[in-house]
Amino acid sequence: MSLLELKGVCKNFGGLKAVCQVSLNLEEGEILGIIGPNGAGKTTLFNTITGFYKPDEGEIRFEGENLVDLKPHQICQKGMVRTFQIVKPFLQLTVLENVVIAALNRTKNVQEATARALRTIEYIGLKDRADALGTGLTLAHRKRLELARTLATEPKLLLLDEVMAGLTPTEVDELIRLLKDVNKRGITVLLIEHVMRGVMALSKRVVVLNYGERIAEGTPEEVVRNPHVIEAYLGEEFGNA
């Protein structure tokens, strides 16, 4: 049984088919990348998987359970959690307080939540900024804080929406190493990303969306040589690299 299974998922906004008949399976322990041009339906698919949108058609199953009628917080409590393209920490709270709030998803005991948050902050590399307010963090640190908040919920499946966007090459490399370690610790990852270096380094398989439809799937090496993917997204220079 797949950890996450999508069958014929569709999401429409009026006459716009943002996601159209998308099916995919994600196995436990895998890192699956989703790529495609802007407007391809990637974030809409994430929003539909995680309960922010209800699909118009199709099935979404996590560990065999139908998620279609569940709210985002209920899906999170089952072990699926996501980051967002635009990182929005609680700016007037400290790094630690931000992560404690996330940890309270798993326990109502503040002392336990604080202990979990402290461990997570140390692991993610923000221990020395535990008392810093969200408003004073750099983009790279805000991205790490967003990741810390998701990990504090003890997820089985982590959905990352352009977590590398806006980072320097050095920061991207550091994040790749961190995400590889996260995966080694038993957390499955579904990754939307435009930074192809990150996609190539992390993903075991890649699914390509265009105009809401899945146009290709394969290993990263196979996908970047697919003529349909080159035409729709990567361009000839990447295909000839």
C-alpha positions as CSV (number, residue, x, y, z in Angstrom):
1,M,0.0,0.0,0.0
2,S,1.3,3.4,-1.0
3,L,1.7,6.1,1.7
4,L,-0.1,8.6,-0.5
5,E,-2.3,7.7,-3.4
6,L,-4.1,10.1,-5.8
7,K,-6.6,8.9,-8.4
8,G,-8.0,11.2,-11.0
9,V,-7.9,14.3,-8.9
10,C,-9.5,17.4,-10.4
11,K,-9.9,20.9,-9.1
12,N,-11.7,23.6,-11.1
13,F,-12.2,27.3,-10.6
14,G,-15.1,28.3,-12.7
15,G,-14.1,27.3,-16.3
16,L,-10.4,26.9,-15.3
17,K,-9.2,23.4,-14.9
18,A,-6.3,24.0,-12.4
19,V,-5.8,20.3,-11.8
20,C,-7.1,17.8,-14.2
21,Q,-7.1,14.0,-13.7
22,V,-3.9,13.8,-11.8
23,S,-2.9,10.4,-10.4
24,L,0.2,9.5,-8.5
25,N,1.5,7.1,-5.8
26,L,4.1,8.0,-3.2
27,E,5.8,5.2,-1.4
28,E,7.0,5.4,2.2
29,G,10.5,6.7,2.5
30,E,10.5,8.2,-1.0
31,I,11.3,11.7,-2.1
32,L,9.1,12.6,-5.1
33,G,9.6,15.9,-6.9
34,I,6.9,17.8,-8.8
35,I,8.0,20.3,-11.4
36,G,6.4,22.4,-14.1
37,P,6.0,26.0,-15.3
38,N,4.3,28.7,-13.2
39,G,0.5,28.2,-13.4
40,A,0.9,24.4,-14.0
41,G,-1.3,23.6,-10.9
42,K,1.4,22.4,-8.5
43,T,0.4,24.5,-5.5
44,T,-3.3,23.9,-6.3
45,L,-2.5,20.2,-6.1
46,F,-0.8,20.7,-2.7
47,N,-3.8,22.7,-1.5
48,T,-6.1,19.9,-2.6
49,I,-4.1,17.1,-1.0
50,T,-3.8,19.0,2.4
51,G,-7.5,19.9,2.7
52,F,-7.4,23.6,1.8
53,Y,-9.4,22.9,-1.3
54,K,-11.9,20.1,-1.8
55,P,-11.3,18.2,-5.1
56,D,-14.2,18.3,-7.6
57,E,-13.3,14.7,-8.7
58,G,-11.0,11.9,-7.6
59,E,-9.6,10.2,-4.6
60,I,-6.9,11.2,-2.1
61,R,-5.8,8.5,0.3
62,F,-3.2,8.7,3.0
63,E,-2.2,5.3,4.5
64,G,-5.3,4.0,2.8
65,E,-7.7,6.5,4.4
66,N,-9.8,8.9,2.4
67,L,-8.8,12.5,3.1
68,V,-11.3,14.3,0.8
69,D,-13.7,15.6,3.6
70,L,-11.0,16.3,6.2
71,K,-9.8,19.8,7.3
72,P,-6.1,20.8,7.1
73,H,-5.6,20.5,10.9
74,Q,-7.1,17.0,10.9
75,I,-4.9,15.9,8.0
76,C,-1.9,17.4,9.9
77,Q,-2.8,15.3,13.0
78,K,-2.7,12.2,10.9
79,G,0.9,12.9,9.9
80,M,0.8,15.0,6.7
81,V,2.1,18.5,6.9
82,R,3.2,21.2,4.4
83,T,5.2,24.4,4.0
84,F,4.0,27.4,1.9
85,Q,5.6,29.3,-0.9
86,I,5.3,32.6,1.1
87,V,6.7,32.0,4.5
88,K,4.6,33.6,7.2
89,P,5.9,33.0,10.8
90,F,4.3,34.7,13.7
91,L,6.5,37.8,13.4
92,Q,6.1,39.1,16.9
93,L,6.8,35.7,18.5
94,T,10.2,34.2,19.0
95,V,11.6,31.3,17.0
96,L,11.0,29.0,19.9
97,E,7.4,30.2,20.5
98,N,6.6,29.6,16.8
99,V,7.8,26.1,17.0
100,V,6.1,25.4,20.3
101,I,2.8,26.3,18.7
102,A,3.4,23.7,16.0
103,A,4.5,21.1,18.6
104,L,1.2,21.6,20.4
105,N,-0.4,19.8,17.5
106,R,0.9,16.5,19.0
107,T,0.5,17.3,22.7
108,K,-1.5,19.7,24.9
109,N,1.3,19.7,27.5
110,V,3.2,22.9,27.1
111,Q,6.3,21.5,28.8
112,E,6.4,18.6,26.4
113,A,5.8,20.8,23.4
114,T,8.6,23.2,24.5
115,A,11.0,20.3,24.9
116,R,10.1,19.0,21.4
117,A,10.5,22.5,20.0
118,L,13.9,22.9,21.5
119,R,15.1,19.6,20.0
120,T,13.7,20.6,16.6
121,I,15.3,24.0,16.7
122,E,18.7,22.5,17.5
123,Y,18.4,20.0,14.8
124,I,17.3,22.5,12.2
125,G,20.2,24.9,13.0
126,L,18.3,27.7,14.8
127,K,19.4,27.1,18.4
128,D,21.3,30.3,18.6
129,R,18.2,32.2,17.3
130,A,15.7,30.6,19.6
131,D,14.9,33.9,21.3
132,A,14.9,36.0,18.1
133,L,11.6,37.4,16.9
134,G,10.3,36.2,13.6
135,T,10.4,39.8,12.2
136,G,14.2,39.9,12.5
137,L,15.0,36.7,10.6
138,T,16.6,36.5,7.2
139,L,14.7,34.7,4.4
140,A,17.0,31.7,4.8
141,H,16.3,31.5,8.6
142,R,12.5,32.0,8.0
143,K,12.6,29.0,5.6
144,R,14.4,27.0,8.3
145,L,11.8,28.1,10.8
146,E,9.0,27.0,8.5
147,L,10.7,23.6,8.2
148,A,11.1,23.4,12.0
149,R,7.4,24.1,12.5
150,T,6.5,21.2,10.2
151,L,9.0,18.8,11.8
152,A,7.7,19.7,15.3
153,T,4.3,18.1,14.3
154,E,6.2,14.7,13.9
155,P,5.1,14.1,10.3
156,K,5.2,10.9,8.3
157,L,4.8,12.9,5.1
158,L,6.3,16.4,4.5
159,L,5.1,18.5,1.5
160,L,7.5,21.3,0.6
161,D,6.4,24.1,-1.6
162,E,9.4,25.9,-3.2
163,V,11.4,25.7,0.0
164,M,14.6,26.7,-1.9
165,A,13.2,29.7,-3.7
166,G,15.2,32.9,-3.0
167,L,18.2,31.1,-1.4
168,T,21.8,31.5,-2.4
169,P,23.6,28.5,-3.9
170,T,25.4,27.8,-0.5
171,E,22.1,28.0,1.3
172,V,20.5,25.6,-1.2
173,D,23.4,23.1,-0.7
174,E,22.9,23.3,3.1
175,L,19.2,22.7,2.7
176,I,19.7,19.7,0.4
177,R,21.9,18.1,3.1
178,L,19.4,18.8,5.8
179,L,16.5,17.4,3.7
180,K,18.4,14.3,2.9
181,D,18.9,13.7,6.6
182,V,15.2,14.4,7.3
183,N,14.4,11.7,4.8
184,K,16.9,9.3,6.3
185,R,15.1,9.7,9.6
186,G,12.0,8.1,8.1
187,I,10.1,11.1,6.8
188,T,8.7,10.8,3.2
189,V,8.9,14.0,1.1
190,L,6.8,15.4,-1.7
191,L,8.6,18.4,-3.2
192,I,7.5,21.2,-5.4
193,E,10.6,23.0,-6.6
194,H,11.9,25.3,-9.4
195,V,15.6,25.0,-8.3
196,M,16.5,22.1,-10.5
197,R,19.8,21.4,-8.7
198,G,17.7,20.6,-5.6
199,V,15.3,18.5,-7.6
200,M,18.1,16.5,-9.2
201,A,19.9,16.0,-5.9
202,L,16.9,14.9,-3.8
203,S,14.2,13.3,-5.9
204,K,14.1,9.6,-6.7
205,R,11.2,10.2,-9.1
206,V,9.8,13.4,-10.7
207,V,6.3,14.2,-11.9
208,V,5.8,17.0,-14.4
209,L,2.7,19.1,-14.5
210,N,1.6,21.5,-17.3
211,Y,-1.8,23.2,-17.5
212,G,-3.0,21.1,-14.6
213,E,-2.2,17.8,-16.3
214,R,0.6,15.3,-15.7
215,I,2.7,15.2,-18.8
216,A,5.7,13.0,-17.7
217,E,7.0,10.9,-14.8
218,G,10.4,9.2,-14.3
219,T,13.8,9.5,-12.7
220,P,15.3,13.0,-12.7
221,E,17.6,12.0,-15.5
222,E,14.8,10.6,-17.6
223,V,12.6,13.7,-17.1
224,V,15.1,16.3,-18.1
225,R,15.6,14.5,-21.4
226,N,11.9,14.2,-22.1
227,P,11.1,16.3,-25.2
228,H,7.7,17.2,-23.9
229,V,9.2,18.5,-20.6
230,I,12.0,20.4,-22.4
231,E,9.3,22.1,-24.6
232,A,6.9,22.9,-21.8
233,Y,9.3,23.9,-19.0
234,L,13.1,23.3,-19.1
235,G,14.0,24.7,-22.5
236,E,16.5,23.5,-25.1
237,E,19.6,24.6,-23.2
238,F,18.8,22.3,-20.3
239,G,17.9,19.4,-22.6
240,N,21.3,19.7,-24.3
241,A,23.3,20.0,-21.1
